Amino acid sequence: MYNCVLCNEPSKYKCPVCRKPYCSVACCKLHRANPCTAPDVSTIESPKKQNIDYEFPTEDTVPIEKLELLSKSVDVKKCLENPHVRDILKELDKSAYPDDLMQEYMLEPIFTEFVDACLSVVQPPENDKQ
């Protein structure tokens, strides 16, 4: 979890323009009082360059190297061409309760197709045990 850029309290929201975290309507209004701009994509470091370590890894944590493979997946890119999938992902990203929304969206075939495409990239194939 990130802290609010204005008051340093735990944040639930992100500015839709600059993606900086904020915690409340009051902080949002203060943030919007000064114009902000979208981050320059060329200056954003890739996770590999940032040397990210997960704060609380679990047995289900996906390694960064596998996550980077998502950007090369033809199936994932094909799913992301659908504006409805992109809208769902935006809603999940800004939601305070993404787990609840995820359960709802998993009932939509277009979203489950996207999830399956992602899982086929990051999830190792299971060996057939007989």
C-alpha positions in Angstrom: 0.0 0.0 0.0 1.1 3.5 -0.8 0.8 6.7 1.3 -0.9 9.8 0.3 1.4 12.3 -1.4 -0.2 15.2 0.6 -0.7 13.9 4.2 1.2 10.6 4.2 -1.8 8.7 5.4 -2.5 5.2 3.8 -4.0 5.9 0.4 -6.9 4.1 -1.3 -7.0 6.1 -4.6 -4.7 7.3 -7.4 -4.9 10.4 -9.5 -6.2 9.3 -12.9 -3.7 11.7 -14.6 -0.4 11.4 -12.8 -1.1 8.1 -10.8 0.0 9.6 -7.5 -1.7 8.2 -4.5 -4.1 10.2 -2.3 -6.3 9.2 0.7 -9.5 11.3 0.6 -11.7 13.8 -1.2 -10.0 16.7 0.6 -6.5 15.5 -0.5 -7.8 14.9 -4.0 -9.1 18.5 -4.2 -5.7 19.9 -2.9 -3.9 17.7 -5.4 -6.1 18.9 -8.3 -5.5 22.6 -7.3 -2.1 22.2 -9.0 -2.1 20.9 -12.6 -0.5 17.5 -13.0 0.7 15.5 -16.0 0.8 11.9 -16.9 4.2 10.3 -16.1 6.6 10.1 -19.0 6.6 6.4 -20.1 10.2 6.7 -21.3 11.4 7.6 -17.8 9.7 4.8 -16.0 12.1 2.1 -15.1 11.2 -1.5 -15.9 10.7 -3.7 -12.8 14.0 -5.5 -13.7 15.9 -2.2 -13.5 14.2 -1.3 -10.3 15.3 -4.6 -8.6 11.9 -5.0 -7.0 11.6 -7.4 -4.0 8.2 -8.4 -2.9 7.4 -7.2 0.6 5.3 -10.2 1.5 6.0 -13.0 -1.0 3.9 -16.1 -0.9 4.0 -19.5 -2.7 1.7 -17.9 -5.3 3.9 -14.8 -5.9 4.7 -14.5 -9.6 8.4 -13.7 -10.3 9.1 -10.4 -12.1 10.7 -12.2 -15.0 7.4 -14.1 -15.7 5.3 -10.9 -15.4 7.6 -9.3 -18.0 6.6 -12.1 -20.4 3.0 -10.8 -20.4 4.1 -7.8 -22.5 5.3 -10.2 -25.2 2.2 -12.4 -25.3 0.2 -12.2 -28.5 -2.9 -13.6 -26.7 -2.8 -11.0 -23.9 -2.3 -8.2 -26.5 -5.2 -9.5 -28.5 -7.5 -9.5 -25.4 -6.3 -5.9 -24.6 -7.5 -4.7 -28.0 -11.0 -5.0 -26.6 -12.1 -1.7 -25.0 -14.4 -3.5 -22.6 -11.4 -5.5 -21.2 -9.5 -2.3 -20.8 -12.4 -0.6 -19.0 -12.7 -3.5 -16.6 -9.0 -3.3 -15.8 -9.3 0.4 -15.2 -12.2 -0.2 -12.8 -10.2 -2.9 -11.0 -7.2 -0.6 -10.7 -9.0 2.3 -9.1 -11.3 0.2 -6.9 -10.9 0.2 -3.2 -12.2 -3.4 -3.2 -10.8 -5.1 -6.3 -11.3 -8.7 -4.9 -15.1 -8.2 -4.9 -15.1 -6.7 -8.3 -12.8 -9.5 -9.6 -15.4 -12.1 -8.6 -18.1 -10.1 -10.5 -16.0 -9.7 -13.6 -15.0 -13.4 -13.6 -18.5 -14.1 -14.7 -17.9 -12.2 -18.0 -16.5 -14.4 -20.7 -14.4 -11.7 -22.3 -12.6 -11.1 -19.0 -12.1 -14.8 -18.2 -10.5 -15.0 -21.7 -8.0 -12.3 -20.7 -7.3 -14.0 -17.3 -6.7 -17.3 -19.0 -4.3 -15.7 -21.5 -2.4 -14.1 -18.6 -2.3 -17.4 -16.6 -1.1 -19.3 -19.6 2.0 -17.1 -19.6 2.8 -16.9 -15.9 1.5 -20.2 -14.6 3.8 -23.2 -15.1 2.2 -26.1 -16.9 1.2 -28.8 -14.5 2.7 -32.2 -15.1 0.2 -34.9 -15.7 0.5 -37.3 -12.8 -0.9 -40.7 -13.4 
